[in-house]
Amino acid sequence: VQLVESGGGLVQFGGSLRLSCEASGRFDKINVMGWYRQAPGKERELVATITNGGGTNYADSVKGRFTLSRNNAKNTVYLQMNSLKPEDTAVYYCYADWSLQVSIEGSIRNENWGQGTQVTVAA
């Protein structure tokens, strides 16, 4: 499974950006898809995730500013980021938890990460 990210860049304080991530490859279902981020010197942290059924989970730091949506037909998620702050500066990584039926008896479940896209918010 490959995850292709797009939409990162440089934006001014208070501005907006939209990240996209498309999953491709051999899978039957994307169970959970979303975004994590990692700032310099910090650990990777959750930004937002969305389940196949549309249930969302957001980090407290982005609630009310970021919106995650999903197009299941295109296996794509979109992260709309508004009111951006310098502390949102980080490399944003797309994440997907997927399943594949491998036999009548069972399936496998695995996860993949994208290569990361830089988001920089200037003060």
All heavy atoms as an XYZ file, in Angstrom:
943
protein
N       0.851     -1.187      0.000
C       0.000      0.000      0.000
C       0.887      1.236      0.000
O       1.818      1.340      0.805
C      -0.935     -0.001      1.212
C      -1.729      1.297      1.293
C      -1.889     -1.195      1.132
N       0.576      2.147     -0.898
C       1.338      3.402     -0.991
C       0.425      4.577     -0.640
O      -0.756      4.575     -0.982
C       1.887      3.612     -2.401
C       2.912      2.571     -2.839
C       2.244      1.277     -3.291
O       1.220      1.294     -3.974
N       2.813      0.157     -2.876
N       1.001      5.537      0.054
C       0.277      6.745      0.422
C       0.989      7.929     -0.214
O       2.177      8.144      0.025
C       0.238      6.913      1.938
C      -0.398      5.759      2.713
C      -0.294      6.004      4.214
C      -1.851      5.582      2.325
N       0.265      8.690     -1.015
C       0.839      9.838     -1.704
C       0.211     11.102     -1.134
O      -1.009     11.292     -1.229
C       0.615      9.750     -3.219
C       1.177     10.994     -3.902
C       1.264      8.483     -3.770
N       1.062     11.950     -0.560
C       0.612     13.176      0.099
C       0.852     14.383     -0.800
O       1.780     14.398     -1.612
C       1.380     13.370      1.405
C       1.261     12.210      2.370
C       2.497     12.045      3.221
O       3.584     12.447      2.764
O       2.391     11.514      4.341
N       0.028     15.388     -0.610
C       0.224     16.648     -1.322
C      -0.388     17.779     -0.521
O      -1.231     17.541      0.360
C      -0.396     16.584     -2.717
O      -1.782     16.377     -2.632
N       0.052     19.003     -0.812
C      -0.579     20.182     -0.243
C       0.201     20.932      0.813
O      -0.261     21.955      1.296
N       1.354     20.460      1.191
C       2.133     21.184      2.188
C       2.717     22.465      1.604
O       2.596     22.739      0.411
N       3.342     23.272      2.473
C       3.963     24.496      2.000
C       4.151     25.512      3.095
O       4.052     25.190      4.291
N       4.413     26.737      2.683
C       4.639     27.855      3.608
C       3.405     28.748      3.603
O       2.885     29.103      2.539
C       5.867     28.644      3.163
C       6.149     29.960      3.904
C       6.485     29.693      5.359
C       7.280     30.711      3.212
N       2.955     29.117      4.793
C       1.781     29.976      4.923
C       2.009     30.934      6.072
O       2.774     30.647      6.998
C       0.517     29.111      5.138
C       0.561     28.386      6.473
C      -0.750     29.933      4.990
N       1.349     32.067      6.022
C       1.446     33.053      7.087
C       0.538     32.697      8.253
O      -0.442     31.949      8.099
C       1.066     34.437      6.566
C       2.003     34.969      5.492
C       3.401     35.207      6.013
O       3.580     35.799      7.081
N       4.395     34.732      5.269
N       0.860     33.243      9.424
C       0.038     33.066     10.620
C      -1.421     33.411     10.300
O      -1.694     34.443      9.692
C       0.574     33.957     11.739
C      -0.257     33.932     12.985
C      -0.081     32.946     13.923
C      -1.212     34.908     13.227
C      -0.835     32.907     15.087
C      -1.979     34.890     14.379
C      -1.788     33.888     15.307
N      -2.336     32.524     10.677
C      -3.752     32.746     10.418
C      -4.230     32.246      9.072
O      -5.427     32.288      8.783
N      -3.322     31.770      8.252
C      -3.673     31.297      6.926
C      -4.213     29.881      6.919
O      -4.426     29.270      7.983
N      -4.422     29.365      5.713
C      -5.006     28.040      5.537
C      -4.202     27.205      4.553
O      -3.558     27.752      3.644
C      -6.443     28.157      5.027
O      -7.267     28.832      5.944
N      -4.257     25.912      4.760
C      -3.689     24.942      3.826
C      -4.586     23.718      3.804
O      -5.285     23.436      4.786
C      -2.283     24.508      4.248
C      -1.096     25.414      3.951
C       0.167     24.823      4.573
C      -0.918     25.619      2.462
N      -4.542     22.992      2.693
C      -5.296     21.739      2.585
C      -4.349     20.634      2.170
O      -3.701     20.720      1.123
C      -6.404     21.879      1.559
C      -7.350     20.702      1.502
C      -8.258     20.818      0.304
N      -9.388     19.909      0.354
C      -9.912     19.342     -0.730
N      -9.399     19.578     -1.915
N     -10.952     18.546     -0.618
N      -4.261     19.608      2.997
C      -3.449     18.443      2.692
C      -4.336     17.337      2.138
O      -5.470     17.160      2.581
C      -2.732     17.923      3.936
C      -1.847     18.915      4.694
C      -1.163     18.188      5.871
C      -0.826     19.532      3.791
N      -3.797     16.583      1.190
C      -4.489     15.432      0.628
C      -3.588     14.215      0.723
O      -2.366     14.331      0.662
C      -4.844     15.673     -0.841
O      -5.690     16.777     -0.987
N      -4.206     13.063      0.852
C      -3.466     11.806      0.884
C      -4.301     10.737      0.201
O      -5.438     10.479      0.602
C      -3.150     11.401      2.317
S      -2.318      9.794      2.444
N      -3.723     10.116     -0.819
C      -4.406      9.057     -1.563
C      -3.707      7.732     -1.334
O      -2.478      7.642     -1.460
C      -4.435      9.368     -3.055
C      -5.136      8.294     -3.874
C      -5.179      8.605     -5.352
O      -4.572      9.601     -5.764
O      -5.833      7.841     -6.090
N      -4.476      6.719     -1.024
C      -3.953      5.371     -0.833
C      -4.170      4.553     -2.088
O      -5.222      4.616     -2.724
C      -4.650      4.694      0.345
N      -3.145      3.784     -2.451
C      -3.253      2.891     -3.601
C      -2.535      1.597     -3.277
O      -1.700      1.540     -2.374
C      -2.656      3.545     -4.850
O      -1.282      3.793     -4.680
N      -2.853      0.561     -4.062
C      -2.217     -0.729     -3.829
C      -3.247     -1.808     -3.604
O      -4.409     -1.675     -3.992
N      -2.812     -2.877     -2.958
C      -3.665     -4.050     -2.789
C      -4.249     -4.069     -1.378
O      -3.548     -4.386     -0.415
C      -2.860     -5.321     -3.060
C      -3.704     -6.559     -3.168
C      -2.939     -7.701     -3.828
N      -3.740     -8.927     -3.789
C      -3.379    -10.022     -3.151
N      -2.230    -10.058     -2.500
N      -4.149    -11.089     -3.172
N      -5.491     -3.709     -1.274
C      -6.199     -3.787     -0.003
C      -7.688     -3.877     -0.298
O      -8.141     -3.500     -1.383
C      -5.904     -2.568      0.877
C      -6.188     -1.249      0.221
C      -7.456     -0.693      0.265
C      -5.179     -0.555     -0.443
C      -7.725      0.530     -0.345
C      -5.437      0.661     -1.052
C      -6.708      1.203     -1.007
N      -8.442     -4.364      0.662
C      -9.895     -4.444      0.517
C     -10.600     -3.303      1.226
O     -11.680     -2.882      0.827
C     -10.418     -5.769      1.075
C      -9.947     -6.958      0.270
O      -9.982     -6.872     -0.984
O      -9.533     -7.965      0.859
N      -9.971     -2.824      2.282
C     -10.639     -1.815      3.095
C      -9.603     -0.966      3.822
O      -8.623     -1.486      4.346
C     -11.548     -2.502      4.108
C     -12.328     -1.586      5.032
C     -13.161     -2.427      6.001
C     -13.904     -1.564      6.988
N     -14.665     -2.374      7.977
N      -9.837      0.330      3.843
C      -9.048      1.222      4.693
C      -9.853      1.418      5.975
O     -10.926      2.034      5.958
C      -8.787      2.578      4.023
C      -8.064      2.406      2.707
C      -8.021      3.486      4.974
C      -6.603      2.062      2.838
N      -9.369      0.907      7.078
C     -10.117      0.976      8.323
C     -10.041      2.356      8.964
O     -11.045      2.925      9.386
C      -9.576     -0.062      9.302
C      -9.602     -1.460      8.721
O     -10.646     -1.979      8.386
N      -8.419     -2.060      8.565
N      -8.841      2.876      9.039
C      -8.589      4.194      9.622
C      -7.570      4.911      8.752
O      -6.600      4.291      8.300
C      -8.048      4.099     11.067
C      -7.811      5.500     11.642
C      -8.986      3.304     11.950
N      -7.788      6.186      8.539
C      -6.851      6.982      7.754
C      -6.756      8.359      8.393
O      -7.738      8.826      8.993
C      -7.343      7.080      6.314
C      -6.269      7.388      5.295
S      -6.875      7.034      3.625
C      -5.489      7.630      2.668
N      -5.589      8.966      8.283
C      -5.480     10.283      8.896
C      -4.085     10.860      8.829
O      -3.288     10.480      7.963
N      -3.821     11.780      9.758
C      -2.566     12.521      9.751
C      -1.947     12.586     11.140
O      -2.649     12.746     12.144
C      -2.815     13.953      9.268
C      -3.226     14.028      7.842
C      -4.491     13.972      7.353
C      -2.366     14.155      6.706
N      -4.482     14.059      5.977
C      -3.185     14.172      5.562
C      -0.986     14.265      6.548
C      -2.667     14.290      4.270
C      -0.470     14.390      5.270
C      -1.311     14.402      4.149
N      -0.641     12.453     11.153
C       0.183     12.712     12.320
C       1.192     13.779     11.914
O       1.379     14.048     10.735
C       0.911     11.442     12.769
C       0.020     10.418     13.437
C      -0.937      9.710     12.703
C       0.120     10.147     14.800
C      -1.764      8.785     13.313
C      -0.693      9.213     15.417
C      -1.627      8.539     14.664
O      -2.444      7.621     15.280
N       1.855     14.369     12.906
C       2.884     15.363     12.593
C       4.043     15.254     13.562
O       3.894     14.752     14.680
C       2.300     16.775     12.624
C       1.869     17.260     14.002
C       1.158     18.612     13.894
N       0.748     19.116     15.207
C      -0.008     20.184     15.389
N      -0.443     20.886     14.335
N      -0.323     20.569     16.608
N       5.195     15.726     13.095
C       6.400     15.701     13.919
C       7.155     16.996     13.727
O       7.594     17.301     12.605
C       7.284     14.502     13.570
C       8.454     14.328     14.506
C       9.130     12.981     14.340
O       8.954     12.304     13.327
N       9.877     12.570     15.347
N       7.289     17.741     14.797
C       8.062     18.977     14.782
C       9.500     18.670     15.182
O       9.764     17.655     15.833
C       7.444     19.981     15.747
N      10.446     19.529     14.820
C      11.857     19.290     15.167
C      12.036     19.103     16.663
O      11.549     19.900     17.465
C      12.551     20.559     14.671
C      11.681     21.059     13.576
C      10.280     20.744     14.002
N      12.719     18.025     17.031
C      13.005     17.765     18.431
C      11.851     17.194     19.222
O      11.970     17.013     20.436
N      10.747     16.912     18.557
C       9.578     16.386     19.250
C       9.176     15.035     18.670
O       9.576     14.668     17.569
C       8.411     17.362     19.153
C       8.656     18.680     19.864
C       7.407     19.532     19.863
C       7.612     20.827     20.636
N       6.364     21.648     20.667
N       8.364     14.310     19.431
C       7.881     13.022     18.961
C       6.698     13.225     17.988
O       6.029     14.256     18.013
C       7.433     12.165     20.144
C       8.559     11.758     21.068
C       8.110     10.775     22.134
O       6.897     10.512     22.228
O       8.973     10.279     22.887
N       6.474     12.198     17.169
C       5.338     12.232     16.266
C       4.047     12.201     17.088
O       3.924     11.430     18.027
C       5.398     11.058     15.298
C       4.405     11.130     14.161
C       4.627     10.032     13.154
N       5.941     10.141     12.504
C       6.331      9.394     11.471
N       5.504      8.503     10.963
N       7.527      9.545     10.954
N       3.083     13.032     16.693
C       1.840     13.114     17.437
C       0.638     13.067     16.506
O       0.715     13.444     15.331
C       1.784     14.407     18.258
C       1.802     15.682     17.430
C       1.650     16.933     18.268
O       1.685     16.848     19.504
O       1.484     18.018     17.666
N      -0.474     12.630     17.071
C      -1.723     12.570     16.326
C      -2.195     13.967     15.968
O      -2.136     14.880     16.800
C      -2.793     11.884     17.166
C      -4.229     11.979     16.666
C      -4.435     11.050     15.487
C      -5.211     11.657     17.784
N      -2.692     14.120     14.736
C      -3.394     15.342     14.346
C      -4.889     15.014     14.265
O      -5.701     15.602     14.972
C      -2.893     15.884     12.995
C      -3.716     17.105     12.579
C      -1.411     16.224     13.072
N      -5.224     14.076     13.388
C      -6.624     13.690     13.229
C      -6.697     12.378     12.471
O      -5.862     12.107     11.606
C      -7.406     14.763     12.476
N      -7.716     11.571     12.807
C      -7.971     10.338     12.078
C      -9.457     10.214     11.799
O     -10.290     10.830     12.481
C      -7.509      9.096     12.855
O      -8.179      9.059     14.117
C      -5.999      9.083     13.050
N      -9.771      9.388     10.800
C     -11.169      9.155     10.433
C     -11.328      7.683     10.085
O     -10.481      7.098      9.414
C     -11.588     10.068      9.254
C     -13.090      9.936      8.976
C     -10.763      9.800      8.007
C     -13.618     11.042      8.058
N     -12.406      7.089     10.569
C     -12.654      5.682     10.304
C     -13.386      5.512      8.977
O     -13.860      6.472      8.371
C     -13.510      5.064     11.420
O     -14.815      5.660     11.369
C     -12.878      5.294     12.785
N     -13.504      4.260      8.564
C     -14.225      3.952      7.336
C     -15.672      4.425      7.419
O     -16.268      4.812      6.406
C     -14.168      2.450      7.074
C     -14.824      2.051      5.784
O     -15.994      1.677      5.760
N     -14.088      2.150      4.697
N     -16.222      4.415      8.612
C     -17.599      4.858      8.809
C     -17.754      6.353      8.981
O     -18.873      6.856      9.087
N     -16.633      7.070      9.013
C     -16.706      8.521      9.113
C     -16.491      9.102     10.494
O     -16.540     10.318     10.674
N     -16.222      8.265     11.474
C     -15.951      8.762     12.809
C     -14.591      9.434     12.875
O     -13.609      8.903     12.363
N     -14.520     10.603     13.494
C     -13.278     11.367     13.539
C     -12.741     11.499     14.954
O     -13.480     11.436     15.934
C     -13.469     12.774     12.960
O     -14.565     13.415     13.633
C     -13.745     12.715     11.469
N     -11.429     11.708     15.013
C     -10.736     11.934     16.279
C      -9.692     13.015     16.029
O      -8.892     12.897     15.102
C     -10.061     10.640     16.748
C      -9.332     10.810     18.060
O      -9.807     11.496     18.955
N      -8.181     10.168     18.192
N      -9.716     14.077     16.834
C      -8.807     15.198     16.657
C      -7.965     15.425     17.906
O      -8.443     15.235     19.037
C      -9.578     16.493     16.391
C     -10.312     16.544     15.078
C     -11.641     16.162     14.989
C      -9.679     16.995     13.930
C     -12.325     16.217     13.788
C     -10.359     17.070     12.718
C     -11.683     16.672     12.654
O     -12.350     16.743     11.454
N      -6.740     15.872     17.691
C      -5.939     16.335     18.815
C      -6.584     17.607     19.372
O      -7.145     18.407     18.609
C      -4.515     16.647     18.350
N      -6.501     17.795     20.677
C      -7.096     18.976     21.291
C      -6.550     20.269     20.690
O      -7.268     21.258     20.556
C      -6.848     18.975     22.800
C      -7.674     17.921     23.514
O      -8.659     17.431     22.935
O      -7.325     17.573     24.665
N      -5.286     20.247     20.314
C      -4.626     21.455     19.814
C      -5.154     21.915     18.458
O      -4.921     23.069     18.068
C      -3.120     21.228     19.715
O      -2.842     20.146     18.839
N      -5.877     21.043     17.744
C      -6.354     21.416     16.407
C      -7.878     21.468     16.322
O      -8.426     21.874     15.280
C      -5.810     20.477     15.312
C      -4.290     20.397     15.393
C      -6.429     19.092     15.399
N      -8.562     21.069     17.375
C     -10.029     21.074     17.355
C     -10.556     22.480     17.078
O     -10.082     23.460     17.646
C     -10.576     20.563     18.689
C     -10.473     19.067     18.859
C     -11.049     18.628     20.200
C     -10.924     17.121     20.378
N     -11.404     16.676     21.707
N     -11.529     22.544     16.181
C     -12.110     23.825     15.817
C     -11.369     24.552     14.719
O     -11.879     25.531     14.160
N     -10.160     24.089     14.400
C      -9.368     24.740     13.336
C      -9.147     23.819     12.144
O      -9.100     24.275     11.003
C      -8.007     25.181     13.880
C      -8.076     26.160     15.030
C      -6.694     26.698     15.395
N      -5.795     25.640     15.854
C      -4.608     25.380     15.291
N      -4.201     26.075     14.245
N      -3.836     24.423     15.789
N      -8.974     22.528     12.402
C      -8.721     21.551     11.350
C      -9.962     20.692     11.136
O     -10.666     20.345     12.089
C      -7.568     20.633     11.726
C      -6.209     21.297     11.769
C      -6.057     22.676     11.711
C      -5.059     20.516     11.888
C      -4.806     23.269     11.763
C      -3.805     21.091     11.944
C      -3.676     22.470     11.882
N     -10.178     20.304      9.878
C     -11.282     19.410      9.546
C     -10.767     18.307      8.643
O     -10.158     18.581      7.600
C     -12.414     20.163      8.840
O     -12.889     21.212      9.671
C     -13.564     19.200      8.537
N     -11.003     17.076      9.051
C     -10.592     15.911      8.268
C     -11.814     15.301      7.602
O     -12.821     15.066      8.261
C      -9.923     14.881      9.175
C      -9.360     13.638      8.507
C      -8.237     13.996      7.545
C      -8.864     12.649      9.558
N     -11.704     15.059      6.302
C     -12.792     14.417      5.566
C     -12.227     13.295      4.713
O     -11.004     13.201      4.518
C     -13.528     15.440      4.691
O     -12.649     16.034      3.760
N     -13.108     12.470      4.213
C     -12.669     11.255      3.524
C     -13.569     10.974      2.332
O     -14.787     11.087      2.431
C     -12.704     10.104      4.518
C     -12.341      8.746      3.995
C     -12.195      7.768      5.158
N     -11.924      6.433      4.685
C     -11.515      5.438      5.469
N     -11.332      5.640      6.755
N     -11.306      4.235      4.975
N     -12.965     10.572      1.223
C     -13.688     10.104      0.056
C     -13.344      8.633     -0.097
O     -12.269      8.289     -0.594
C     -13.275     10.906     -1.181
C     -14.082     10.521     -2.418
O     -14.443      9.369     -2.598
N     -14.353     11.497     -3.262
N     -14.225      7.767      0.353
C     -13.939      6.328      0.330
C     -13.790      5.794     -1.088
O     -12.997      4.882     -1.335
C     -15.036      5.557      1.058
C     -14.972      5.732      2.563
O     -13.925      6.047      3.125
N     -16.088      5.536      3.233
N     -14.531      6.341     -2.030
C     -14.452      5.873     -3.419
C     -13.072      6.147     -4.016
O     -12.605      5.403     -4.875
C     -15.527      6.533     -4.259
N     -12.423      7.209     -3.542
C     -11.096      7.578     -4.053
C      -9.984      7.189     -3.092
O      -8.810      7.483     -3.353
C     -11.039      9.081     -4.323
C     -11.970      9.555     -5.426
C     -11.794     11.042     -5.683
C     -12.679     11.516     -6.820
N     -12.511     12.964     -7.103
N     -10.351      6.579     -1.961
C      -9.356      6.202     -0.950
C      -8.466      7.388     -0.587
O      -7.236      7.263     -0.494
C      -8.501      5.023     -1.442
C      -9.311      3.767     -1.673
O     -10.100      3.362     -0.826
N      -9.143      3.162     -2.829
N      -9.101      8.506     -0.398
C      -8.381      9.761     -0.167
C      -8.944     10.480      1.053
O     -10.160     10.461      1.276
C      -8.494     10.672     -1.402
O      -7.933     10.001     -2.533
C      -7.756     11.983     -1.186
N      -8.040     11.076      1.825
C      -8.461     11.931      2.926
C      -7.941     13.346      2.683
O      -6.902     13.536      2.023
C      -7.959     11.442      4.302
C      -8.659     10.168      4.702
C      -6.451     11.278      4.318
N      -8.679     14.299      3.218
C      -8.344     15.714      3.056
C      -8.310     16.357      4.438
O      -9.263     16.212      5.206
C      -9.395     16.415      2.199
C      -9.659     15.727      0.894
C     -10.702     14.815      0.765
C      -8.860     15.981     -0.223
C     -10.952     14.171     -0.426
C      -9.100     15.337     -1.427
C     -10.142     14.435     -1.526
O     -10.378     13.800     -2.709
N      -7.233     17.074      4.718
C      -7.128     17.787      5.989
C      -7.145     19.284      5.693
O      -6.176     19.824      5.162
C      -5.840     17.407      6.724
C      -5.659     18.063      8.089
C      -6.709     17.549      9.074
C      -4.249     17.801      8.640
N      -8.251     19.915      6.003
C      -8.371     21.357      5.841
C      -7.881     22.018      7.122
O      -8.440     21.770      8.200
C      -9.818     21.753      5.564
C     -10.035     23.250      5.417
C      -9.340     23.823      4.196
O      -9.389     23.226      3.120
N      -8.698     24.971      4.354
N      -6.837     22.835      7.003
C      -6.225     23.468      8.161
C      -6.442     24.975      8.068
O      -5.936     25.608      7.132
C      -4.726     23.140      8.210
C      -4.432     21.648      8.205
S      -2.679     21.272      8.414
C      -2.006     21.930      6.891
N      -7.182     25.505      9.006
C      -7.465     26.941      9.052
C      -6.859     27.554     10.314
O      -6.497     26.837     11.251
C      -8.972     27.183      9.040
C      -9.643     26.674      7.786
O      -9.057     26.689      6.709
N     -10.883     26.226      7.923
N      -6.770     28.863     10.327
C      -6.236     29.595     11.483
C      -4.907     29.013     11.935
O      -4.696     28.758     13.132
C      -7.248     29.576     12.635
O      -8.484     30.124     12.237
N      -4.026     28.791     10.994
C      -2.750     28.145     11.300
C      -1.877     29.017     12.185
O      -1.863     30.254     12.075
C      -2.020     27.790     10.013
C      -2.577     26.546      9.308
C      -2.158     26.500      7.859
C      -2.119     25.288     10.043
N      -1.135     28.347     13.058
C      -0.241     29.004     14.014
C       1.180     28.508     13.798
O       1.372     27.407     13.276
C      -0.674     28.664     15.437
C      -2.127     28.932     15.755
C      -2.475     28.409     17.139
C      -3.941     28.622     17.468
N      -4.288     28.093     18.814
N       2.166     29.274     14.230
C       3.554     28.795     14.099
C       3.778     27.440     14.754
O       4.585     26.643     14.252
C       4.359     29.897     14.800
C       3.545     31.123     14.600
C       2.114     30.660     14.702
N       3.076     27.149     15.836
C       3.251     25.858     16.508
C       2.679     24.690     15.703
O       2.867     23.532     16.073
C       2.639     25.875     17.912
C       1.224     26.401     17.983
C       1.169     27.874     18.369
O       1.955     28.676     17.812
O       0.319     28.218     19.221
N       1.986     24.970     14.595
C       1.539     23.906     13.702
C       2.644     23.490     12.733
O       2.479     22.519     11.982
C       0.320     24.362     12.898
C      -0.901     24.594     13.755
O      -1.167     23.756     14.643
O      -1.591     25.610     13.543
N       3.740     24.213     12.731
C       4.863     23.892     11.847
C       5.408     22.503     12.181
O       5.751     22.221     13.332
C       5.980     24.934     11.982
O       5.493     26.199     11.523
C       7.201     24.527     11.179
N       5.471     21.646     11.163
C       5.923     20.273     11.361
C       5.921     19.556     10.014
O       5.417     20.088      9.018
C       4.997     19.533     12.330
N       6.477     18.357     10.020
C       6.293     17.453      8.888
C       5.023     16.649      9.175
O       4.903     16.040     10.250
C       7.493     16.519      8.696
C       7.217     15.543      7.550
C       8.761     17.321      8.422
N       4.100     16.670      8.247
C       2.827     15.975      8.399
C       2.885     14.651      7.627
O       3.226     14.624      6.436
C       1.694     16.851      7.884
C       1.334     17.958      8.840
C       2.229     19.002      9.102
C       0.113     17.968      9.516
C       1.920     20.005      9.999
C      -0.213     18.969     10.413
C       0.693     19.984     10.653
O       0.384     20.981     11.545
N       2.532     13.579      8.332
C       2.585     12.238      7.761
C       1.181     11.663      7.642
O       0.426     11.651      8.618
C       3.414     11.310      8.633
C       4.874     11.686      8.724
C       5.342     12.523      9.729
C       5.792     11.191      7.792
C       6.685     12.868      9.808
C       7.134     11.527      7.867
C       7.568     12.374      8.880
O       8.897     12.711      8.954
N       0.883     11.149      6.470
C      -0.375     10.439      6.264
C      -0.244      9.017      6.823
O       0.837      8.406      6.762
C      -0.696     10.392      4.780
S      -2.274      9.584      4.393
N      -1.331      8.510      7.346
C      -1.363      7.186      7.970
C      -2.589      6.421      7.482
O      -3.663      7.006      7.304
C      -1.428      7.353      9.482
C      -1.804      6.101     10.239
C      -0.843      5.165     10.580
C      -3.129      5.856     10.621
C      -1.183      4.015     11.277
C      -3.471      4.712     11.307
C      -2.497      3.792     11.632
O      -2.829      2.658     12.319
N      -2.407      5.117      7.242
C      -3.543      4.282      6.859
C      -3.428      2.915      7.507
O      -2.363      2.291      7.492
C      -3.610      4.134      5.351
N      -4.534      2.476      8.075
C      -4.686      1.137      8.658
C      -5.614      0.390      7.710
O      -6.749      0.804      7.525
C      -5.293      1.291     10.059
C      -5.685     -0.031     10.701
O      -6.081     -0.970      9.979
O      -5.641     -0.111     11.933
N      -5.121     -0.709      7.106
C      -5.891     -1.362      6.041
C      -6.003     -2.857      6.270
O      -5.245     -3.442      7.043
C      -5.252     -1.073      4.678
C      -3.794     -1.402      4.605
C      -2.753     -0.570      4.910
C      -3.211     -2.664      4.231
N      -1.560     -1.229      4.736
C      -1.796     -2.506      4.314
C      -3.720     -3.885      3.821
C      -0.920     -3.539      4.009
C      -2.843     -4.915      3.520
C      -1.458     -4.731      3.612
N      -6.959     -3.470      5.551
C      -7.187     -4.911      5.632
C      -7.236     -5.501      4.230
O      -7.639     -4.843      3.268
C      -8.509     -5.206      6.342
O      -8.503     -4.723      7.665
N      -6.834     -6.759      4.144
C      -6.865     -7.493      2.882
C      -7.287     -8.927      3.166
O      -6.679     -9.599      4.013
C      -5.486     -7.466      2.220
C      -5.324     -8.307      0.947
C      -6.187     -7.720     -0.172
C      -3.873     -8.365      0.530
N      -8.330     -9.380      2.490
C      -8.768    -10.765      2.616
C      -7.791    -11.640      1.855
O      -7.619    -11.482      0.647
C     -10.178    -10.923      2.039
C     -10.833    -12.239      2.362
C     -11.365    -12.286      3.801
O     -11.683    -11.255      4.382
N     -11.449    -13.477      4.356
N      -7.130    -12.569      2.539
C      -6.114    -13.397      1.893
C      -6.578    -14.822      1.665
O      -5.970    -15.565      0.897
C      -4.798    -13.402      2.701
C      -4.195    -12.012      2.695
C      -5.035    -13.874      4.135
N      -7.649    -15.227      2.351
C      -8.199    -16.552      2.158
C      -9.640    -16.545      2.643
O     -10.094    -15.546      3.203
C      -7.391    -17.593      2.935
O      -7.573    -17.414      4.326
N     -10.314    -17.665      2.444
C     -11.684    -17.761      2.933
C     -11.711    -17.644      4.458
O     -12.635    -17.106      5.056
C     -12.322    -19.094      2.484
C     -12.441    -19.118      0.953
C     -13.680    -19.310      3.142
C     -12.948    -20.433      0.405
N     -10.637    -18.133      5.068
C     -10.614    -18.195      6.527
C     -10.224    -16.876      7.189
O     -10.558    -16.641      8.358
C      -9.641    -19.288      7.012
C     -10.084    -20.709      6.708
C      -9.806    -21.113      5.286
O      -8.921    -20.492      4.647
O     -10.486    -22.043      4.806
N      -9.474    -16.043      6.478
C      -9.005    -14.889      7.217
C      -8.456    -13.754      6.383
O      -8.365    -13.821      5.147
N      -8.091    -12.693      7.075
C      -7.544    -11.517      6.436
C      -6.343    -11.022      7.217
O      -6.096    -11.453      8.349
C      -8.600    -10.414      6.369
O      -8.994    -10.027      7.673
N      -5.589    -10.146      6.594
C      -4.481     -9.505      7.284
C      -4.821     -8.036      7.468
O      -5.625     -7.466      6.719
C      -3.151     -9.644      6.508
C      -3.261     -9.022      5.116
C      -2.736    -11.101      6.425
C      -1.955     -8.957      4.375
N      -4.206     -7.484      8.489
C      -4.407     -6.057      8.765
C      -3.038     -5.451      9.007
O      -2.226     -5.991      9.755
C      -5.314     -5.859      9.974
C      -5.659     -4.405     10.269
C      -6.806     -4.322     11.260
N      -7.150     -2.929     11.587
C      -8.230     -2.565     12.261
N      -9.090     -3.492     12.692
N      -8.471     -1.287     12.513
N      -2.764     -4.315      8.388
C      -1.452     -3.697      8.491
C      -1.608     -2.178      8.403
O      -2.728     -1.673      8.222
C      -0.537     -4.216      7.371
C       0.923     -4.223      7.772
O       1.332     -3.473      8.650
N       1.709     -5.087      7.131
N      -0.505     -1.481      8.532
C      -0.545     -0.020      8.462
C       0.637      0.502      7.656
O       1.685     -0.135      7.599
C      -0.556      0.598      9.848
C       0.633      0.223     10.708
C       0.503      0.757     12.127
O      -0.617      0.841     12.645
O       1.553      1.081     12.719
N       0.448      1.658      7.049
C       1.495      2.301      6.270
C       1.538      3.797      6.561
O       0.527      4.385      7.003
C       1.259      2.092      4.772
C       1.644      0.712      4.313
O       0.872     -0.227      4.473
N       2.839      0.579      3.751
N       2.696      4.389      6.289
C       2.907      5.828      6.448
C       3.318      6.444      5.117
O       4.003      5.808      4.316
C       4.004      6.097      7.477
C       3.652      5.658      8.860
C       3.854      4.432      9.411
C       3.018      6.453      9.871
N       3.383      4.414     10.701
C       2.878      5.642     11.014
C       2.567      7.774      9.921
C       2.292      6.102     12.197
C       1.999      8.237     11.100
C       1.863      7.401     12.215
N       2.938      7.686      4.931
C       3.412      8.430      3.781
C       4.820      8.940      4.014
O       5.385      8.766      5.094
N       5.375      9.604      3.006
C       6.754     10.070      3.098
C       6.868     11.373      3.885
O       7.965     11.763      4.283
C       7.350     10.257      1.696
C       6.917     11.535      0.973
C       5.515     11.469      0.387
O       4.810     10.471      0.531
N       5.106     12.540     -0.272
N       5.767     12.036      4.106
C       5.750     13.275      4.879
C       5.742     14.505      3.980
O       6.355     14.506      2.908
N       5.045     15.532      4.426
C       5.012     16.796      3.706
C       5.202     17.937      4.715
O       4.602     17.919      5.794
C       3.699     16.959      2.902
O       3.745     18.163      2.142
C       2.474     16.996      3.810
N       6.039     18.884      4.375
C       6.382     19.960      5.296
C       5.307     21.042      5.295
O       4.881     21.510      4.231
C       7.726     20.586      4.917
C       8.142     21.747      5.779
C       8.519     21.339      7.193
O       9.235     20.347      7.386
N       8.046     22.087      8.191
N       4.891     21.427      6.485
C       4.000     22.569      6.680
C       4.743     23.574      7.555
O       5.168     23.235      8.664
C       2.680     22.163      7.341
C       1.862     23.398      7.720
C       1.875     21.260      6.415
N       4.914     24.781      7.046
C       5.608     25.830      7.785
C       4.699     27.039      7.906
O       4.184     27.533      6.896
C       6.913     26.232      7.087
O       7.751     25.083      6.955
C       7.646     27.298      7.899
N       4.497     27.491      9.142
C       3.647     28.649      9.407
C       4.532     29.773      9.922
O       5.140     29.653     10.988
C       2.539     28.326     10.411
C       1.615     29.535     10.588
C       1.747     27.110      9.972
N       4.602     30.843      9.168
C       5.443     31.983      9.538
C       4.678     32.914     10.476
O       3.494     33.179     10.287
C       5.863     32.740      8.293
N       5.409     33.406     11.477
C       4.774     34.295     12.469
C       4.492     35.675     11.887
O       5.138     36.076     10.917
C       5.668     34.414     13.696
